[in-house]
Amino acid sequence: MLTMQIGMAVLKQYNTDLLVGMVRQQFKKHMHETDPEKILKLKDDAARGLINHMLYKSERLSGRKFS
């Protein structure tokens, strides 16, 4: 139980780095993609994920809920 709590605390502290790493990993995975529509979808997905994370962090810092 304590190990899980420590793990969750570490994830909360470093989740920005983890998220950015996941986005980079996806771009590297699809670096040879040539279909413009698929590239646009991948970029949109990455941007959406980063924006959602920024909103989450802002909510935690300010204590307000953004809609």
CHARMM-style PDB file with segment names, atoms N, HN, CA, C and O in Angstrom:
ATOM      1  N   MET     1       0.823  -1.188   0.000  1.00  0.00      PROA
ATOM      2  CA  MET     1       0.000   0.000   0.000  1.00  0.00      PROA
ATOM      3  C   MET     1       0.870   1.255   0.000  1.00  0.00      PROA
ATOM      4  O   MET     1       0.606   2.189  -0.757  1.00  0.00      PROA
ATOM      5  N   LEU     2       1.884   1.286   0.825  1.00  0.00      PROA
ATOM      6  HN  LEU     2       2.098   0.527   1.440  1.00  0.00      PROA
ATOM      7  CA  LEU     2       2.770   2.442   0.882  1.00  0.00      PROA
ATOM      8  C   LEU     2       3.506   2.622  -0.436  1.00  0.00      PROA
ATOM      9  O   LEU     2       3.716   3.749  -0.885  1.00  0.00      PROA
ATOM     10  N   THR     3       3.899   1.511  -1.058  1.00  0.00      PROA
ATOM     11  HN  THR     3       3.729   0.595  -0.693  1.00  0.00      PROA
ATOM     12  CA  THR     3       4.585   1.588  -2.343  1.00  0.00      PROA
ATOM     13  C   THR     3       3.689   2.248  -3.380  1.00  0.00      PROA
ATOM     14  O   THR     3       4.160   3.056  -4.181  1.00  0.00      PROA
ATOM     15  N   MET     4       2.409   1.914  -3.374  1.00  0.00      PROA
ATOM     16  HN  MET     4       2.027   1.258  -2.723  1.00  0.00      PROA
ATOM     17  CA  MET     4       1.474   2.516  -4.322  1.00  0.00      PROA
ATOM     18  C   MET     4       1.341   4.013  -4.054  1.00  0.00      PROA
ATOM     19  O   MET     4       1.294   4.804  -4.997  1.00  0.00      PROA
ATOM     20  N   GLN     5       1.280   4.409  -2.795  1.00  0.00      PROA
ATOM     21  HN  GLN     5       1.318   3.766  -2.030  1.00  0.00      PROA
ATOM     22  CA  GLN     5       1.159   5.824  -2.448  1.00  0.00      PROA
ATOM     23  C   GLN     5       2.400   6.591  -2.879  1.00  0.00      PROA
ATOM     24  O   GLN     5       2.298   7.707  -3.389  1.00  0.00      PROA
ATOM     25  N   ILE     6       3.561   6.003  -2.677  1.00  0.00      PROA
ATOM     26  HN  ILE     6       3.644   5.096  -2.262  1.00  0.00      PROA
ATOM     27  CA  ILE     6       4.802   6.642  -3.107  1.00  0.00      PROA
ATOM     28  C   ILE     6       4.819   6.761  -4.623  1.00  0.00      PROA
ATOM     29  O   ILE     6       5.191   7.798  -5.172  1.00  0.00      PROA
ATOM     30  N   GLY     7       4.415   5.690  -5.290  1.00  0.00      PROA
ATOM     31  HN  GLY     7       4.113   4.847  -4.843  1.00  0.00      PROA
ATOM     32  CA  GLY     7       4.369   5.713  -6.753  1.00  0.00      PROA
ATOM     33  C   GLY     7       3.430   6.783  -7.275  1.00  0.00      PROA
ATOM     34  O   GLY     7       3.762   7.479  -8.235  1.00  0.00      PROA
ATOM     35  N   MET     8       2.262   6.927  -6.660  1.00  0.00      PROA
ATOM     36  HN  MET     8       1.993   6.362  -5.880  1.00  0.00      PROA
ATOM     37  CA  MET     8       1.305   7.948  -7.093  1.00  0.00      PROA
ATOM     38  C   MET     8       1.850   9.346  -6.835  1.00  0.00      PROA
ATOM     39  O   MET     8       1.650  10.247  -7.649  1.00  0.00      PROA
ATOM     40  N   ALA     9       2.535   9.538  -5.713  1.00  0.00      PROA
ATOM     41  HN  ALA     9       2.697   8.806  -5.051  1.00  0.00      PROA
ATOM     42  CA  ALA     9       3.120  10.848  -5.419  1.00  0.00      PROA
ATOM     43  C   ALA     9       4.182  11.204  -6.454  1.00  0.00      PROA
ATOM     44  O   ALA     9       4.264  12.347  -6.904  1.00  0.00      PROA
ATOM     45  N   VAL    10       4.988  10.225  -6.823  1.00  0.00      PROA
ATOM     46  HN  VAL    10       4.921   9.297  -6.457  1.00  0.00      PROA
ATOM     47  CA  VAL    10       6.019  10.458  -7.842  1.00  0.00      PROA
ATOM     48  C   VAL    10       5.369  10.793  -9.172  1.00  0.00      PROA
ATOM     49  O   VAL    10       5.809  11.710  -9.864  1.00  0.00      PROA
ATOM     50  N   LEU    11       4.322  10.057  -9.538  1.00  0.00      PROA
ATOM     51  HN  LEU    11       3.964   9.312  -8.976  1.00  0.00      PROA
ATOM     52  CA  LEU    11       3.632  10.332 -10.799  1.00  0.00      PROA
ATOM     53  C   LEU    11       3.024  11.725 -10.809  1.00  0.00      PROA
ATOM     54  O   LEU    11       3.094  12.424 -11.820  1.00  0.00      PROA
ATOM     55  N   LYS    12       2.428  12.137  -9.696  1.00  0.00      PROA
ATOM     56  HN  LYS    12       2.371  11.569  -8.874  1.00  0.00      PROA
ATOM     57  CA  LYS    12       1.835  13.470  -9.638  1.00  0.00      PROA
ATOM     58  C   LYS    12       2.907  14.543  -9.772  1.00  0.00      PROA
ATOM     59  O   LYS    12       2.681  15.576 -10.402  1.00  0.00      PROA
ATOM     60  N   GLN    13       4.062  14.300  -9.185  1.00  0.00      PROA
ATOM     61  HN  GLN    13       4.245  13.461  -8.674  1.00  0.00      PROA
ATOM     62  CA  GLN    13       5.129  15.289  -9.221  1.00  0.00      PROA
ATOM     63  C   GLN    13       5.751  15.377 -10.603  1.00  0.00      PROA
ATOM     64  O   GLN    13       6.106  16.470 -11.045  1.00  0.00      PROA
ATOM     65  N   TYR    14       5.890  14.264 -11.292  1.00  0.00      PROA
ATOM     66  HN  TYR    14       5.602  13.376 -10.933  1.00  0.00      PROA
ATOM     67  CA  TYR    14       6.610  14.242 -12.557  1.00  0.00      PROA
ATOM     68  C   TYR    14       5.702  13.978 -13.755  1.00  0.00      PROA
ATOM     69  O   TYR    14       6.187  13.614 -14.827  1.00  0.00      PROA
ATOM     70  N   ASN    15       4.391  14.155 -13.588  1.00  0.00      PROA
ATOM     71  HN  ASN    15       3.997  14.450 -12.718  1.00  0.00      PROA
ATOM     72  CA  ASN    15       3.497  13.810 -14.682  1.00  0.00      PROA
ATOM     73  C   ASN    15       3.678  14.693 -15.904  1.00  0.00      PROA
ATOM     74  O   ASN    15       3.389  14.251 -17.016  1.00  0.00      PROA
ATOM     75  N   THR    16       4.144  15.920 -15.741  1.00  0.00      PROA
ATOM     76  HN  THR    16       4.379  16.279 -14.837  1.00  0.00      PROA
ATOM     77  CA  THR    16       4.401  16.777 -16.896  1.00  0.00      PROA
ATOM     78  C   THR    16       5.502  16.172 -17.750  1.00  0.00      PROA
ATOM     79  O   THR    16       5.363  16.074 -18.969  1.00  0.00      PROA
ATOM     80  N   ASP    17       6.584  15.770 -17.123  1.00  0.00      PROA
ATOM     81  HN  ASP    17       6.697  15.850 -16.133  1.00  0.00      PROA
ATOM     82  CA  ASP    17       7.685  15.156 -17.869  1.00  0.00      PROA
ATOM     83  C   ASP    17       7.236  13.871 -18.549  1.00  0.00      PROA
ATOM     84  O   ASP    17       7.616  13.598 -19.687  1.00  0.00      PROA
ATOM     85  N   LEU    18       6.427  13.085 -17.849  1.00  0.00      PROA
ATOM     86  HN  LEU    18       6.119  13.308 -16.924  1.00  0.00      PROA
ATOM     87  CA  LEU    18       5.925  11.842 -18.430  1.00  0.00      PROA
ATOM     88  C   LEU    18       5.043  12.111 -19.635  1.00  0.00      PROA
ATOM     89  O   LEU    18       5.153  11.427 -20.653  1.00  0.00      PROA
ATOM     90  N   LEU    19       4.170  13.099 -19.527  1.00  0.00      PROA
ATOM     91  HN  LEU    19       4.081  13.654 -18.700  1.00  0.00      PROA
ATOM     92  CA  LEU    19       3.267  13.417 -20.635  1.00  0.00      PROA
ATOM     93  C   LEU    19       4.038  13.919 -21.847  1.00  0.00      PROA
ATOM     94  O   LEU    19       3.778  13.491 -22.972  1.00  0.00      PROA
ATOM     95  N   VAL    20       4.977  14.815 -21.623  1.00  0.00      PROA
ATOM     96  HN  VAL    20       5.188  15.163 -20.710  1.00  0.00      PROA
ATOM     97  CA  VAL    20       5.791  15.324 -22.734  1.00  0.00      PROA
ATOM     98  C   VAL    20       6.575  14.181 -23.364  1.00  0.00      PROA
ATOM     99  O   VAL    20       6.700  14.118 -24.587  1.00  0.00      PROA
ATOM    100  N   GLY    21       7.098  13.289 -22.555  1.00  0.00      PROA
ATOM    101  HN  GLY    21       6.996  13.340 -21.562  1.00  0.00      PROA
ATOM    102  CA  GLY    21       7.813  12.127 -23.083  1.00  0.00      PROA
ATOM    103  C   GLY    21       6.919  11.230 -23.922  1.00  0.00      PROA
ATOM    104  O   GLY    21       7.346  10.702 -24.949  1.00  0.00      PROA
ATOM    105  N   MET    22       5.673  11.057 -23.482  1.00  0.00      PROA
ATOM    106  HN  MET    22       5.326  11.485 -22.647  1.00  0.00      PROA
ATOM    107  CA  MET    22       4.738  10.236 -24.255  1.00  0.00      PROA
ATOM    108  C   MET    22       4.428  10.879 -25.602  1.00  0.00      PROA
ATOM    109  O   MET    22       4.346  10.185 -26.616  1.00  0.00      PROA
ATOM    110  N   VAL    23       4.255  12.196 -25.619  1.00  0.00      PROA
ATOM    111  HN  VAL    23       4.321  12.759 -24.796  1.00  0.00      PROA
ATOM    112  CA  VAL    23       3.987  12.892 -26.879  1.00  0.00      PROA
ATOM    113  C   VAL    23       5.181  12.752 -27.811  1.00  0.00      PROA
ATOM    114  O   VAL    23       5.015  12.469 -28.998  1.00  0.00      PROA
ATOM    115  N   ARG    24       6.375  12.947 -27.286  1.00  0.00      PROA
ATOM    116  HN  ARG    24       6.510  13.177 -26.322  1.00  0.00      PROA
ATOM    117  CA  ARG    24       7.587  12.786 -28.107  1.00  0.00      PROA
ATOM    118  C   ARG    24       7.695  11.368 -28.655  1.00  0.00      PROA
ATOM    119  O   ARG    24       8.043  11.164 -29.818  1.00  0.00      PROA
ATOM    120  N   GLN    25       7.396  10.408 -27.815  1.00  0.00      PROA
ATOM    121  HN  GLN    25       7.113  10.574 -26.870  1.00  0.00      PROA
ATOM    122  CA  GLN    25       7.469   9.008 -28.233  1.00  0.00      PROA
ATOM    123  C   GLN    25       6.516   8.739 -29.389  1.00  0.00      PROA
ATOM    124  O   GLN    25       6.869   8.028 -30.330  1.00  0.00      PROA
ATOM    125  N   GLN    26       5.320   9.299 -29.329  1.00  0.00      PROA
ATOM    126  HN  GLN    26       5.034   9.877 -28.565  1.00  0.00      PROA
ATOM    127  CA  GLN    26       4.357   9.102 -30.410  1.00  0.00      PROA
ATOM    128  C   GLN    26       4.828   9.765 -31.701  1.00  0.00      PROA
ATOM    129  O   GLN    26       4.647   9.206 -32.782  1.00  0.00      PROA
ATOM    130  N   PHE    27       5.430  10.950 -31.599  1.00  0.00      PROA
ATOM    131  HN  PHE    27       5.577  11.404 -30.720  1.00  0.00      PROA
ATOM    132  CA  PHE    27       5.949  11.597 -32.800  1.00  0.00      PROA
ATOM    133  C   PHE    27       7.081  10.776 -33.407  1.00  0.00      PROA
ATOM    134  O   PHE    27       7.157  10.628 -34.627  1.00  0.00      PROA
ATOM    135  N   LYS    28       7.954  10.244 -32.568  1.00  0.00      PROA
ATOM    136  HN  LYS    28       7.892  10.364 -31.577  1.00  0.00      PROA
ATOM    137  CA  LYS    28       9.048   9.408 -33.083  1.00  0.00      PROA
ATOM    138  C   LYS    28       8.505   8.132 -33.716  1.00  0.00      PROA
ATOM    139  O   LYS    28       9.019   7.670 -34.735  1.00  0.00      PROA
ATOM    140  N   LYS    29       7.473   7.572 -33.115  1.00  0.00      PROA
ATOM    141  HN  LYS    29       7.056   7.948 -32.287  1.00  0.00      PROA
ATOM    142  CA  LYS    29       6.878   6.339 -33.628  1.00  0.00      PROA
ATOM    143  C   LYS    29       6.304   6.555 -35.025  1.00  0.00      PROA
ATOM    144  O   LYS    29       6.354   5.658 -35.867  1.00  0.00      PROA
ATOM    145  N   HSD    30       5.762   7.740 -35.269  1.00  0.00      PROA
ATOM    146  HN  HSD    30       5.722   8.469 -34.585  1.00  0.00      PROA
ATOM    147  CA  HSD    30       5.105   8.025 -36.546  1.00  0.00      PROA
ATOM    148  C   HSD    30       5.915   8.988 -37.413  1.00  0.00      PROA
ATOM    149  O   HSD    30       5.351   9.660 -38.277  1.00  0.00      PROA
ATOM    150  N   MET    31       7.219   9.062 -37.196  1.00  0.00      PROA
ATOM    151  HN  MET    31       7.676   8.516 -36.494  1.00  0.00      PROA
ATOM    152  CA  MET    31       8.030  10.052 -37.904  1.00  0.00      PROA
ATOM    153  C   MET    31       8.081   9.837 -39.416  1.00  0.00      PROA
ATOM    154  O   MET    31       8.400  10.770 -40.152  1.00  0.00      PROA
ATOM    155  N   HSD    32       7.780   8.651 -39.886  1.00  0.00      PROA
ATOM    156  HN  HSD    32       7.522   7.893 -39.288  1.00  0.00      PROA
ATOM    157  CA  HSD    32       7.829   8.379 -41.324  1.00  0.00      PROA
ATOM    158  C   HSD    32       6.442   8.419 -41.966  1.00  0.00      PROA
ATOM    159  O   HSD    32       6.272   8.021 -43.118  1.00  0.00      PROA
ATOM    160  N   GLU    33       5.466   8.897 -41.219  1.00  0.00      PROA
ATOM    161  HN  GLU    33       5.604   9.220 -40.283  1.00  0.00      PROA
ATOM    162  CA  GLU    33       4.101   9.013 -41.749  1.00  0.00      PROA
ATOM    163  C   GLU    33       4.070  10.076 -42.849  1.00  0.00      PROA
ATOM    164  O   GLU    33       4.629  11.160 -42.685  1.00  0.00      PROA
ATOM    165  N   THR    34       3.418   9.764 -43.964  1.00  0.00      PROA
ATOM    166  HN  THR    34       2.963   8.883 -44.097  1.00  0.00      PROA
ATOM    167  CA  THR    34       3.367  10.702 -45.088  1.00  0.00      PROA
ATOM    168  C   THR    34       1.953  11.179 -45.404  1.00  0.00      PROA
ATOM    169  O   THR    34       1.781  12.124 -46.173  1.00  0.00      PROA
ATOM    170  N   ASP    35       0.950  10.546 -44.829  1.00  0.00      PROA
ATOM    171  HN  ASP    35       1.090   9.778 -44.204  1.00  0.00      PROA
ATOM    172  CA  ASP    35      -0.435  10.939 -45.086  1.00  0.00      PROA
ATOM    173  C   ASP    35      -0.735  12.247 -44.346  1.00  0.00      PROA
ATOM    174  O   ASP    35      -0.736  12.271 -43.115  1.00  0.00      PROA
ATOM    175  N   PRO    36      -0.990  13.343 -45.088  1.00  0.00      PROA
ATOM    176  CA  PRO    36      -1.210  14.645 -44.442  1.00  0.00      PROA
ATOM    177  C   PRO    36      -2.375  14.643 -43.446  1.00  0.00      PROA
ATOM    178  O   PRO    36      -2.299  15.312 -42.416  1.00  0.00      PROA
ATOM    179  N   GLU    37      -3.434  13.912 -43.733  1.00  0.00      PROA
ATOM    180  HN  GLU    37      -3.496  13.369 -44.570  1.00  0.00      PROA
ATOM    181  CA  GLU    37      -4.573  13.873 -42.812  1.00  0.00      PROA
ATOM    182  C   GLU    37      -4.213  13.170 -41.506  1.00  0.00      PROA
ATOM    183  O   GLU    37      -4.619  13.602 -40.427  1.00  0.00      PROA
ATOM    184  N   LYS    38      -3.453  12.090 -41.612  1.00  0.00      PROA
ATOM    185  HN  LYS    38      -3.124  11.739 -42.488  1.00  0.00      PROA
ATOM    186  CA  LYS    38      -3.047  11.364 -40.407  1.00  0.00      PROA
ATOM    187  C   LYS    38      -2.061  12.203 -39.588  1.00  0.00      PROA
ATOM    188  O   LYS    38      -2.115  12.209 -38.358  1.00  0.00      PROA
ATOM    189  N   ILE    39      -1.157  12.912 -40.281  1.00  0.00      PROA
ATOM    190  HN  ILE    39      -1.112  12.907 -41.280  1.00  0.00      PROA
ATOM    191  CA  ILE    39      -0.208  13.788 -39.586  1.00  0.00      PROA
ATOM    192  C   ILE    39      -0.965  14.873 -38.821  1.00  0.00      PROA
ATOM    193  O   ILE    39      -0.648  15.159 -37.666  1.00  0.00      PROA
ATOM    194  N   LEU    40      -1.961  15.471 -39.463  1.00  0.00      PROA
ATOM    195  HN  LEU    40      -2.218  15.238 -40.401  1.00  0.00      PROA
ATOM    196  CA  LEU    40      -2.754  16.507 -38.812  1.00  0.00      PROA
ATOM    197  C   LEU    40      -3.483  15.949 -37.590  1.00  0.00      PROA
ATOM    198  O   LEU    40      -3.549  16.612 -36.555  1.00  0.00      PROA
ATOM    199  N   LYS    41      -4.029  14.740 -37.699  1.00  0.00      PROA
ATOM    200  HN  LYS    41      -3.975  14.201 -38.540  1.00  0.00      PROA
ATOM    201  CA  LYS    41      -4.713  14.114 -36.568  1.00  0.00      PROA
ATOM    202  C   LYS    41      -3.742  13.870 -35.413  1.00  0.00      PROA
ATOM    203  O   LYS    41      -4.078  14.116 -34.255  1.00  0.00      PROA
ATOM    204  N   LEU    42      -2.540  13.388 -35.730  1.00  0.00      PROA
ATOM    205  HN  LEU    42      -2.268  13.189 -36.671  1.00  0.00      PROA
ATOM    206  CA  LEU    42      -1.543  13.145 -34.689  1.00  0.00      PROA
ATOM    207  C   LEU    42      -1.153  14.448 -33.992  1.00  0.00      PROA
ATOM    208  O   LEU    42      -1.025  14.487 -32.769  1.00  0.00      PROA
ATOM    209  N   LYS    43      -0.967  15.505 -34.765  1.00  0.00      PROA
ATOM    210  HN  LYS    43      -1.071  15.474 -35.759  1.00  0.00      PROA
ATOM    211  CA  LYS    43      -0.620  16.803 -34.186  1.00  0.00      PROA
ATOM    212  C   LYS    43      -1.753  17.336 -33.318  1.00  0.00      PROA
ATOM    213  O   LYS    43      -1.515  17.859 -32.229  1.00  0.00      PROA
ATOM    214  N   ASP    44      -2.980  17.202 -33.799  1.00  0.00      PROA
ATOM    215  HN  ASP    44      -3.174  16.777 -34.684  1.00  0.00      PROA
ATOM    216  CA  ASP    44      -4.132  17.656 -33.017  1.00  0.00      PROA
ATOM    217  C   ASP    44      -4.256  16.883 -31.710  1.00  0.00      PROA
ATOM    218  O   ASP    44      -4.529  17.467 -30.661  1.00  0.00      PROA
ATOM    219  N   ASP    45      -4.056  15.575 -31.773  1.00  0.00      PROA
ATOM    220  HN  ASP    45      -3.835  15.100 -32.625  1.00  0.00      PROA
ATOM    221  CA  ASP    45      -4.126  14.747 -30.562  1.00  0.00      PROA
ATOM    222  C   ASP    45      -3.065  15.173 -29.552  1.00  0.00      PROA
ATOM    223  O   ASP    45      -3.343  15.272 -28.357  1.00  0.00      PROA
ATOM    224  N   ALA    46      -1.847  15.424 -30.037  1.00  0.00      PROA
ATOM    225  HN  ALA    46      -1.621  15.343 -31.008  1.00  0.00      PROA
ATOM    226  CA  ALA    46      -0.759  15.836 -29.147  1.00  0.00      PROA
ATOM    227  C   ALA    46      -1.074  17.188 -28.513  1.00  0.00      PROA
ATOM    228  O   ALA    46      -0.908  17.366 -27.306  1.00  0.00      PROA
ATOM    229  N   ALA    47      -1.527  18.133 -29.322  1.00  0.00      PROA
ATOM    230  HN  ALA    47      -1.662  17.989 -30.302  1.00  0.00      PROA
ATOM    231  CA  ALA    47      -1.858  19.459 -28.798  1.00  0.00      PROA
ATOM    232  C   ALA    47      -2.983  19.371 -27.774  1.00  0.00      PROA
ATOM    233  O   ALA    47      -2.922  20.022 -26.731  1.00  0.00      PROA
ATOM    234  N   ARG    48      -4.000  18.580 -28.059  1.00  0.00      PROA
ATOM    235  HN  ARG    48      -4.049  18.051 -28.907  1.00  0.00      PROA
ATOM    236  CA  ARG    48      -5.128  18.425 -27.140  1.00  0.00      PROA
ATOM    237  C   ARG    48      -4.656  17.856 -25.803  1.00  0.00      PROA
ATOM    238  O   ARG    48      -5.070  18.322 -24.742  1.00  0.00      PROA
ATOM    239  N   GLY    49      -3.799  16.860 -25.861  1.00  0.00      PROA
ATOM    240  HN  GLY    49      -3.463  16.481 -26.723  1.00  0.00      PROA
ATOM    241  CA  GLY    49      -3.290  16.272 -24.626  1.00  0.00      PROA
ATOM    242  C   GLY    49      -2.493  17.262 -23.797  1.00  0.00      PROA
ATOM    243  O   GLY    49      -2.650  17.327 -22.578  1.00  0.00      PROA
ATOM    244  N   LEU    50      -1.633  18.037 -24.459  1.00  0.00      PROA
ATOM    245  HN  LEU    50      -1.505  17.984 -25.449  1.00  0.00      PROA
ATOM    246  CA  LEU    50      -0.828  19.020 -23.734  1.00  0.00      PROA
ATOM    247  C   LEU    50      -1.695  20.150 -23.173  1.00  0.00      PROA
ATOM    248  O   LEU    50      -1.470  20.605 -22.052  1.00  0.00      PROA
ATOM    249  N   ILE    51      -2.674  20.598 -23.942  1.00  0.00      PROA
ATOM    250  HN  ILE    51      -2.857  20.228 -24.852  1.00  0.00      PROA
ATOM    251  CA  ILE    51      -3.568  21.656 -23.468  1.00  0.00      PROA
ATOM    252  C   ILE    51      -4.381  21.170 -22.271  1.00  0.00      PROA
ATOM    253  O   ILE    51      -4.530  21.895 -21.287  1.00  0.00      PROA
ATOM    254  N   ASN    52      -4.904  19.958 -22.349  1.00  0.00      PROA
ATOM    255  HN  ASN    52      -4.784  19.369 -23.148  1.00  0.00      PROA
ATOM    256  CA  ASN    52      -5.662  19.405 -21.215  1.00  0.00      PROA
ATOM    257  C   ASN    52      -4.799  19.330 -19.970  1.00  0.00      PROA
ATOM    258  O   ASN    52      -5.267  19.610 -18.866  1.00  0.00      PROA
ATOM    259  N   HSD    53      -3.546  18.955 -20.142  1.00  0.00      PROA
ATOM    260  HN  HSD    53      -3.166  18.728 -21.038  1.00  0.00      PROA
ATOM    261  CA  HSD    53      -2.643  18.871 -18.996  1.00  0.00      PROA
ATOM    262  C   HSD    53      -2.376  20.265 -18.419  1.00  0.00      PROA
ATOM    263  O   HSD    53      -2.347  20.440 -17.201  1.00  0.00      PROA
ATOM    264  N   MET    54      -2.183  21.248 -19.289  1.00  0.00      PROA
ATOM    265  HN  MET    54      -2.206  21.106 -20.279  1.00  0.00      PROA
ATOM    266  CA  MET    54      -1.951  22.612 -18.803  1.00  0.00      PROA
ATOM    267  C   MET    54      -3.167  23.128 -18.033  1.00  0.00      PROA
ATOM    268  O   MET    54      -3.015  23.787 -17.004  1.00  0.00      PROA
ATOM    269  N   LEU    55      -4.368  22.834 -18.524  1.00  0.00      PROA
ATOM    270  HN  LEU    55      -4.492  22.299 -19.360  1.00  0.00      PROA
ATOM    271  CA  LEU    55      -5.577  23.237 -17.802  1.00  0.00      PROA
ATOM    272  C   LEU    55      -5.659  22.548 -16.441  1.00  0.00      PROA
ATOM    273  O   LEU    55      -6.017  23.173 -15.442  1.00  0.00      PROA
ATOM    274  N   TYR    56      -5.328  21.270 -16.407  1.00  0.00      PROA
ATOM    275  HN  TYR    56      -5.038  20.762 -17.218  1.00  0.00      PROA
ATOM    276  CA  TYR    56      -5.332  20.515 -15.154  1.00  0.00      PROA
ATOM    277  C   TYR    56      -4.365  21.145 -14.154  1.00  0.00      PROA
ATOM    278  O   TYR    56      -4.712  21.341 -12.989  1.00  0.00      PROA
ATOM    279  N   LYS    57      -3.152  21.461 -14.611  1.00  0.00      PROA
ATOM    280  HN  LYS    57      -2.870  21.301 -15.557  1.00  0.00      PROA
ATOM    281  CA  LYS    57      -2.157  22.059 -13.714  1.00  0.00      PROA
ATOM    282  C   LYS    57      -2.617  23.438 -13.242  1.00  0.00      PROA
ATOM    283  O   LYS    57      -2.425  23.791 -12.079  1.00  0.00      PROA
ATOM    284  N   SER    58      -3.220  24.217 -14.137  1.00  0.00      PROA
ATOM    285  HN  SER    58      -3.377  23.930 -15.082  1.00  0.00      PROA
ATOM    286  CA  SER    58      -3.715  25.542 -13.766  1.00  0.00      PROA
ATOM    287  C   SER    58      -4.813  25.437 -12.718  1.00  0.00      PROA
ATOM    288  O   SER    58      -4.854  26.224 -11.772  1.00  0.00      PROA
ATOM    289  N   GLU    59      -5.700  24.467 -12.889  1.00  0.00      PROA
ATOM    290  HN  GLU    59      -5.666  23.828 -13.658  1.00  0.00      PROA
ATOM    291  CA  GLU    59      -6.772  24.262 -11.915  1.00  0.00      PROA
ATOM    292  C   GLU    59      -6.210  23.904 -10.553  1.00  0.00      PROA
ATOM    293  O   GLU    59      -6.688  24.391  -9.528  1.00  0.00      PROA
ATOM    294  N   ARG    60      -5.207  23.062 -10.543  1.00  0.00      PROA
ATOM    295  HN  ARG    60      -4.820  22.667 -11.375  1.00  0.00      PROA
ATOM    296  CA  ARG    60      -4.613  22.655  -9.260  1.00  0.00      PROA
ATOM    297  C   ARG    60      -3.929  23.831  -8.582  1.00  0.00      PROA
ATOM    298  O   ARG    60      -4.015  23.983  -7.363  1.00  0.00      PROA
ATOM    299  N   LEU    61      -3.246  24.668  -9.364  1.00  0.00      PROA
ATOM    300  HN  LEU    61      -3.176  24.544 -10.354  1.00  0.00      PROA
ATOM    301  CA  LEU    61      -2.534  25.799  -8.777  1.00  0.00      PROA
ATOM    302  C   LEU    61      -3.487  26.890  -8.291  1.00  0.00      PROA
ATOM    303  O   LEU    61      -3.270  27.482  -7.234  1.00  0.00      PROA
ATOM    304  N   SER    62      -4.532  27.152  -9.058  1.00  0.00      PROA
ATOM    305  HN  SER    62      -4.708  26.671  -9.917  1.00  0.00      PROA
ATOM    306  CA  SER    62      -5.436  28.253  -8.722  1.00  0.00      PROA
ATOM    307  C   SER    62      -6.576  27.827  -7.799  1.00  0.00      PROA
ATOM    308  O   SER    62      -7.154  28.656  -7.097  1.00  0.00      PROA
ATOM    309  N   GLY    63      -6.894  26.543  -7.802  1.00  0.00      PROA
ATOM    310  HN  GLY    63      -6.424  25.869  -8.372  1.00  0.00      PROA
ATOM    311  CA  GLY    63      -8.016  26.071  -7.012  1.00  0.00      PROA
ATOM    312  C   GLY    63      -9.357  26.310  -7.680  1.00  0.00      PROA
ATOM    313  O   GLY    63     -10.407  26.037  -7.100  1.00  0.00      PROA
ATOM    314  N   ARG    64      -9.316  26.825  -8.912  1.00  0.00      PROA
ATOM    315  HN  ARG    64      -8.462  27.047  -9.383  1.00  0.00      PROA
ATOM    316  CA  ARG    64     -10.548  27.083  -9.671  1.00  0.00      PROA
ATOM    317  C   ARG    64     -10.723  26.017 -10.731  1.00  0.00      PROA
ATOM    318  O   ARG    64      -9.754  25.412 -11.190  1.00  0.00      PROA
ATOM    319  N   LYS    65     -11.970  25.793 -11.114  1.00  0.00      PROA
ATOM    320  HN  LYS    65     -12.757  26.285 -10.741  1.00  0.00      PROA
ATOM    321  CA  LYS    65     -12.289  24.822 -12.158  1.00  0.00      PROA
ATOM    322  C   LYS    65     -12.571  25.587 -13.443  1.00  0.00      PROA
ATOM    323  O   LYS    65     -13.454  26.444 -13.482  1.00  0.00      PROA
ATOM    324  N   PHE    66     -11.810  25.273 -14.506  1.00  0.00      PROA
ATOM    325  HN  PHE    66     -11.093  24.577 -14.475  1.00  0.00      PROA
ATOM    326  CA  PHE    66     -12.032  25.902 -15.801  1.00  0.00      PROA
ATOM    327  C   PHE    66     -12.965  25.029 -16.616  1.00  0.00      PROA
ATOM    328  O   PHE    66     -12.905  23.802 -16.545  1.00  0.00      PROA
ATOM    329  N   SER    67     -13.822  25.663 -17.386  1.00  0.00      PROA
ATOM    330  HN  SER    67     -13.871  26.660 -17.445  1.00  0.00      PROA
ATOM    331  CA  SER    67     -14.746  24.878 -18.210  1.00  0.00      PROA
ATOM    332  C   SER    67     -14.464  25.065 -19.682  1.00  0.00      PROA
ATOM    333  OT1 SER    67     -15.148  24.478 -20.520  1.00  0.00      PROA
TER     334      SER     67
END
